[in-house]
């Protein structure tokens, strides 16, 4: 029998128990107060030494423990944890993007043009599990390297929904990042760029330069859900404008985002890239007609703000739409929603150009609203990328890279090149189910092989 890993060299080898009979000592614990004994009747158990009779004493030198396995590269193990969920960790995105050369070229050209023109909008369409989130992460990191500020939000049907613009703004601010010697966040942006007279006429950003930026103020400007009385406790913060939670407040948040984009350009940056993932969440609320209309208004408003297709002053005819019960601004071929309180209205764009480059990621929908209201934006200058199914060669490259990462994470795993090739044949069929499933299946397979080295590969998923 294999000796216990915590055994040390002892002079006791054979003992007798009044009930279990004779046995062999395998180990000890509690400084020798208990012994691990394998009895000849076939059981192994810890027994207090006081209940044992020592039959034989001689020097034995059991093996203390097997050599522990090498840990491998910790960063690679972190990557594997993400792959098990079917996603690529963000820090590995730029080096782990395969088969998207054409789409990447379109994105690079669009970002270059947005940096020159001061805005732009792009719709990315792809099937579920086809790599949309990964592609947006690629845009996020590439835009950051091109001297844009970036922010990203993933929508859901319950909390961060299209008809709750403050919550979307809050999530965007929490992921806000730009480079200025080093990576900086939204607080750095306010401290670096807002505390001067550049935004002295801005409804929201003219205030921070005059007040102490304590946590209450940071929560306010970041869109956190705080009651108004938090601001009213101090005289200097009492007059700060409300960041409303109303579903009709898309104008306020487009105004703020365009303020940020415009300021970044004034300070020598390329602008602000806003990435919205899971945008098809908009259609999860189709049964609520008014909520859907307000959600569509936000998506349209952001797109038209990014395209600089809206005025930077309120100049259209404003009236109440009796059918949906909200105030709208009629700009001829465009209608946009405003809040019902006129003194809180803002234009959607602070100053032109807005400096915003918007990317919307959708799973294709059969809804006529998607076709008419979302894809209809293509006629106004929105770009479009359809993420096609990856070629088999891309999955081949992906598989070999995963194999290298796995073996770097677990260097003691024994697997031959022939076994890797055999495993690839087993895994490649999963590519028909998309990138997410392929990643998960590959890592699951390597996990099984590591724990069960002799397993038959052909029957691995049978």
N, C-alpha and C positions, 0 to 999 in steps of 0.2 A: 504493500500500500504506500502511496505517496505521502511523504512526511509533511506535516503541517508547516506553513510558512513561518510561524512564530516560534518554532522549536529552536532550542539552543543545545549545545553539547552537554550531556548529562552523564552521570555514572549509573543511573537507574535504567534498566532495560526491561526486565520481566517483573510483573506484579500479580497478586492474587486478590480477588474480591470475594467476600463470603457468599455472594449470590451469583455473580456472573462468572466466577472462576478465574482461570489464568488469562493474562493478556499482555500485549506489548505496548510500551509507552511510545507515543508519537510526538508529544509536545507538552508544554507547560504554560501556565499563566498565573497571574497574581503572585509573582516572585516564588513560584514553586509550590504554592498552596493547593493548586489543582493541577492534575495531570490529564492529558488526553490519552485514553487507553483504547486500543483495538482488542476486544476480547475474542477468544477462539470460537465462541458461539456465534460470532458474526456481527456484533454491534460495536460501534465506536461512540464513546461518550466521555464527557468531562466528569472526573471523580475527585472529591477532596482527598488529599494524600493521607489524611488521618484514617480513612476507611479502607486503605489498601495495605496489603502485606507485601513487603519487598522480598522477592524470591532470589533475584540475581542482580549483582552489581558488577558492571564492567564499563570501561570507557567506550562510549560510542560517539561517532562524529557524523551526525546527520547533516544533510544539506539544509542550510538556513532558509533559503528561498531561491526561486528561480530569478534569473536576471530580469529586472523590469523592462518592459518594452520602451523603446524610444518614443518620446512625445511627438516628435516631428515639428513642422512649422505651425506655430499657433495661428498665424494669419490665415493659413490654408484651412485650418479647422473651422475658423469663423466663416470662411466662404462656404464650406460644406454645409454648415447649419442653414445658411440661406438657400442653397441648392435643394436641400431636403424639402423646403417649402415651395419649390418650383420657381424661385426668383434668383436673380443675380444681385449680390451685395453691391451697393452703390459705388463703393470705391473700386470695384473691379469691372465696372460697366464699360469703360473706354477700351479695355483690353479683352473683353469677352463679348464682342458683338460680331456676329458672323452672318454673311449673306445679305447684308443691308447696304451694300456699297452705293446703289442707285439712290436709295432713300436718304442716306447720309449726305450725298452730294446735293440733293434738293434742299435739305435742311441748312447746310453750310451756305449755299447761295442765298436762301431766304434770310438767314441771320445777317449776312453781309449787306443785303439790300435794306433790311430793317435798320441797321446801324447807320446807313447813309440817309434813308428817307425819314427816320424818326418814328417807325412803327410798322406793323404788319400783323397778319393773322394766318394761321395754318390749321387745317383740320387733319387729324391722323385717324384713319379708320382701319380697324383690324378685328378679326374674330377673337372670341374669348380664348385666353391662353396662347394667343399668337405673338405675344411679345410687345404689346403697346406700352405697358408700364416700363419695361426695360428700355424701349426706344425713347420714352420721355425722359428717363434718367440719363440717357446718352445726351439728349438735347440740353438738359440741365447742366451737365458737367462741361459739355463743349461750349455752351454759351458763356459759362463762367470763365473759361479759358480765353474767350474772345473779348473780355472786359465788359460784359453785361452783368448787371445784378440779376439774380434769379430767385424765383419762389414757386412753390408747387403745392397743389391741393388735390386730394382724391375725394370725390363726392360719394355720398351714401344716401339712402332713402330716408334716414331718420334724423341725423344730427346736422351734417354738413350738406344741406340740400340746396338746390338752385334758387328756391324762393326764400332763403334765409341768408341774404347777402353778407350780414355782419359776420356770421360764422365762417363763411368762405374767406372773407377778408382776414379774420383772426388766424385761420390756418395758413394762409399765404404769408402773413407777417411772421409766423413762427418758423417758417422755412426760408425766410429771406436771407440771402447771402450775396456778398460781392467781395472783390479783392481790391485791396489798397495797400500793397506791400505784403499783407497777410489777409486771410479770410476774415471778413467782418459781417456782423449781423445787423438787424434793424436798429437796435440801440446805437450802434456805431454810426449808422447812416444819419440818424437824427442829430447826434452830437457832432459829427463831421460836417454836415451840410445844411442843417436846418437852422442852427443858431447864428444866423446872420440875416441880412435884409433881403436875401434873394426871394424869400416867400412872404414878404411883409403884407401882401394883399391876399394871402391864401387863407381860406376860411378855417382850416384845421391846423396848418403848420406855422401860422404866424405867432402862435401862443408859446410853444416850448422855449423860445429864447428869452421869454420874460419871467419864467417861473422855475422853481426848483424841481428837477426831474426826479421826484421820489417814486416809490412803487405805485402809488395811486395814479399818478400821471402816466407812467408807463403802461399800466393796465388799460387806461382810457385810450391812449393813442394806438395800442395794439389790438383793440377790439374785444377785450375781455368782458365777460358778462358781469359788470359791477353796477350796483344801484346808484342812482343819481346823487344820493345823499353823501356818498363817498367824496365826490368832488365838492360838495357844498360845505364840507367841514372847514375848508380854508378859504379865505377871501380871494386869494390869487387864483384858485382853481374853480371858484364858484361860477365864473363866467365862461368856462370852456364849453364849446358847442357839443351838443349831444351826438354821440355816435349811435344812431338809432338801430334798433333790432327789427324794425318793420320790414315787411317783404317788399314794400314799395320804395325802399331807400337805395335802390341800385345806383341812382344818380350820385349819391354821396360817396359810394365806394369806388365807382369808376373815376370820380373826381380825385379821390385820394391817390389811387394807383397811377393816374396820369400825372399827378403832382410829383410823385416819386420818379416816374420815368423822365419827365421834363427836367427835373432837378439834376438827375444823374447825367443827362446829356450836357447840361450847363456846366457841370463839374468835370467834363472830359471823358465820361463813360459813354458806352454805346446805347444805354437805355435799360429797360426792365423787361425780362422775359417772364411771362406768367404761364404756367403749365397747369392745365385742368384735366385730371384723369377721371375715368369712369363718368364721363359727361352724359352718357345715356341714362344715368340716374334721373335726369329730367323727365324721362318718359315713365318712370315708376309712379308718377303722381298724376297720370293722365286723367284719372277719374275726378280730380278736383279741378274744375275748369279754371277758376280764378288763380289757384296756386300754379297751375301749368302756365298760364299767361304771364304771371309774374316771373316764374323761372325762365321762360323764354325771353322775357324782357332783359333779364340780367345777362344771359348768354349773348343775345343780340347787342345789348348795350356795350358789353366788353369788346365784342368783335368790332363794332363800328367805332368805338373809342380807339382801339389799336390801329384801325385803318385811317384814323383822322377824318372820318366821314360825318362826324357830328360837330356842331358849333361849340366854341368855347364860351359862349354866352347864351342865356336863355332868351331866345328870340322868336320862337315859334308861337303859334296860337295854343294857349293852354285852356283846356276845358275838361269837364267831368264826363267820362264815358259811362252813361247810365247802364249799359248792358253789363259791364264788369265792375262798376262802382268805384273807379279810380280816376285820378287826374292824369291826363295824357298831354304831351306836347306834340302838336302836329307840325312836322317839318316837310310836308309835301308827300314824298314817297316813303317816309319813315314816321312811325309813331313810337314815342318812348314814354315810359311811365315816370311820374314824379310823386313825391309824398304830398299828402293833402294839406300840410301846413306850409304856406307859401314862403315864409321867412326862413325855412330850413332847406328849401330847394337849392340845388347847385346845378350848373351845367355838367354834363358827363365828362367833359374835357376841361382841365384847368387852363392849360395853354397849349397851343399847337407848335410843333408836333408833340403828340402825347408821349412819345418815347417808349410805348408799350408794344411788345411783340407777344401775341397771345397764341398758345397752342391748345387746341381742344381735341381730346382723344375719345372716340366713340366706337362702340361695337355697332356694326351695321344694324339698322332697324327697318322694318317694313312699314312703319308708321308714316302716314302722309305728312304729319307734322315734321318728322325728321327730314323727309324729302323736300318739302316746300319751305319750311322755316329755317332749317339748319343748312342743308345743302344749297338752299336758295341764296345763302350768303356768298357762294362762289361767284355769283354774278356781280358782286360788289368788290371783288378783289381778293377774297380769301383764297389761299393756296390749299392744295389737297394732296395727301399721300395715302395710298391704299397699301397696307402692309400685306404683301402676298405671302403665300406659303413658302417657307424656306426650301431651297434645293437640298437633295440628299447630301451633297458635298459639304454643305454648311453644317449639317448634323454630324457628319464624319469628323470634321475639324473640332466641333464642340465636344464630341465624345473623347477624342484623344486628349484634349485640354483638360477635361474632367478627370481622366485617368491619371494624368501627370499631377494634378492638384491633389488627388486622393492619395497617391503614393508618396507625395511630399508630406502630407499630413500624417500618414501612417507608414513610415519607412520600413517597419518590420514585416509588413504584409508581403507574403510570398505569392507572386503571380507572374507567370511567364508571358512573353510577348505573344506566344501562340494562344494562351488563354484569353488575353486581351482581345485578340482578333475574333476569337470564338464568341466572346461576350458581346462584342459590337454587333455581330449578326443577330444575337438575341434581342438587343436593345433597339436597334434601328427601326423596327416596326412601330415603336412607340412614337416616332416622329410624326406619324399620321394623326396623332392626337394633340399636336401642338408642342411648343417649347416647354411650357410649364410641366406637362406630364413627362416629357422626355427627360428633363433635368431630375425630377423626382425618381423616376424609374432607374436612371443610371446610378444615382447615389445609393438607392436601396439595394441595387445589385452588388455594388462594391461592399456595402456593409455586410451582406449575407456571405459573400466570399471570404471576407476577413474573419468572420466568426466561424464559418464552416468551410475550411479550405478545400475539403474533398468533395464538395457538392457537384452534382452533375449540372453543367451550365445549360444544356439544352432544355432541361426541365425546371429551370429556375423560376419561371413565372407560369408554369403549366398547372 
